């Protein structure tokens, strides 16, 4: 009717998508890029449509951006889109500003909507559940860590994650898709946190954990009417105090004790379920690999290696790698290459497990099989002139963060026959990238070599 109407709902949904969705091909540092804009537009548009297409009793069932994001991640796949990482960057001025904006803005908004209690209960319950999971030995692979994120590191990363703060302040507190009663909202938030923890527990990679967190709200949103029916509707305004009165009531001591015992049993049962659910992500069954220099059947003189140049990309990881650590990794790289040669010379497949993983292991195993068939065993010996350590880029195809050595030098190839006699030799220059990951134990293994 001639009025200018601000599309608040659409803006809220679009903001939710923008805060969580990441277009994978976007390069680091592209802060103002239009790269993949059509995915953001498509996911946001489809999310808004769900408000009108999926309804019950005159209301939309799901938080639009939450449902749209989960469907996008499951259907489009992690090669194209993914949720932003749990861990953003090392703590510094930029991260402090981000925390102030998220926590300050989120607290202000949820307090005005009388939802701050709900957000706090979700966070406390989730952090407690993740603490149980971390104490059980949980590990996950993450794009921001060069090593598996386990135990205390796992708990700290998720407990302080800006993405989880965005989820609890701006997604689970959507007034239209949560129970109406304050007590129902408190129980809804706590049980949602338990569901999120159970879904995160079996995930071995961060992508799965992030989708599990978002997916928990998709599963829980249709139940909000059940919470209102059993715990009170909008007219009930007592929140946590109402929950406490419902649990304790005005009954005698024996009844209160029985209820307390039942609640304690429920907590123990939930903790047990979390530990059981986390079984697939517990590396207790990982085969042990040699971790001490004495157990490696080759020896590398550190003096024979050049001083390693550490690229600035390494500074953006959550683990500190200084010049001494880089030198140790270079020694491990040289040991792995020497182990490859020794495995080829002696036709010992077990030696390869100490040196290689992923595509590199498959490649060297194929070479070893060819050597057995042909009777000729080519053994490479590497001499490095230059070494630069950096974080492996996405072109290396790693699910988690990997380290890459860009190296130049010479490689001498000596061919032995099946009796161990030298039958040929040659020498060539190389300019290669050696991608390494810590797959198990303390050793870093070569997972790919790129020319």
C-alpha positions, 0 to 999 in steps of 0.5 A: 500500500505504498509502504516501504517494508524492511524484509527483516525475516529474509535479512535474518535468514541471509545473515545466518547463512552468511555467518556459517556458510563457506565456499570451499574454493575461496582462498585465504585472505579473500575477505571481500570476494564475490567468489561463489556468491550464487551458492550463498544466494541459492541456500538463503533463498531456499531457506526462506522458502522453507518457511512457507512450504514446511508448516504445521498449525500455521507456523513454520517448523524449522529455523530457515537458515538452519534447515537450509544450511544442513540440507546444503551441506548434505546434498552439495557436499564438502568439496563445494561448501562447508560450515566455517571452522570451529577455530578461527585464528590464534587469540589476538586483537582481531579475535578479541574484537570478534568475541566482544561482538559475538558475545556482547551482541548475542547477550544483548539480543537474547536478554531483550528477548528473555532468551539469555537463560536458554542460551546459557543452559545450552552452552553449559550443557554442551560444554559439560557433554564435550568435556565427557567426550574429551575425557574419553579420548576423543579425536578429530581431524581439522583443517586448522590443525596439523595434528589430530585435535584430541582430549583437552585441545578438542574440548577447549577448541569447541568450548570457545568456538565462535561458531558455536557462540553464533549457533547458540546466540543467533540460531537456537534462540529463534523465537518462532521455532522454539517452545513458548514457555520459559521452562520448556525452553530451558529443557529444550536447550539442555536436551538439544545440547545433549543431542548435539554432543551425541551426534558430534561424538562419533565424528572423526573429522571436523566437517562431520562434527559441524554438520552434526551440531547444526543437524541437532537443531533440525532434529529437535525443532519439530519437538518444540510443541511436545516441550510446551505441552508437558512443561507449560506454554507462553503463560508460564514465566518462571524459567529456571526457577520454574524448572527447579520447582517442577523438579522439587515441588512441595513434596516431602524429603523422600520424594525430593530424594527420589527425584534427585536420585532419578536425575543423577541416574539420568546424568550418568546414563547420558554420560555413558551414552556419550562415551559409547557414541564416541567410540569411532573417534577414539584412537585407542585402537590405532596401530602403534608406530615407532616414535623414538629415533632408536626404533627407526632403522635408518639414520640421518645427520641433521647437519646434512640438511639445509636450514629450513625456511618457515613460511608465514602460512605456518603462523596461522595454525593453532600449533606453534612450529618454530625453527627448531621444530621445523628442523626436526620435521626436516629430519623426519622427512629425510628419514622417511625418504631413506626408509622408502629406499631401504624398503625398496632395497630389502622388499620390506613392506613393513618399513613403508608403514613407518614412512608413508601414508595416503597416496604416497603409500599406495604409490611406493607399494606399487613400485615395490610390487613392480620391483619384485616382478621385474627383479630390479629394485631402484633405490632413491637417495635424496640430497637437499639444497633448499627446504621451505616449510609451509601449510599444504594448500587445498590442491594437495587434497588433504582433509585436515591441515598438512605440512608441505616441504618445498625442496630442491636438490639431487636424487641418486637412483641405484638399481639393484638386482634380486641378489643385492648387486648394483646393476645401474645408477643415475642422478637427476635434479628434483624440485618437489613438494613433500606433503606430510601428515601426523596420522598416528603416533608421533611420526609425520608420514609422507602422504603425497609428493608433487613435482 
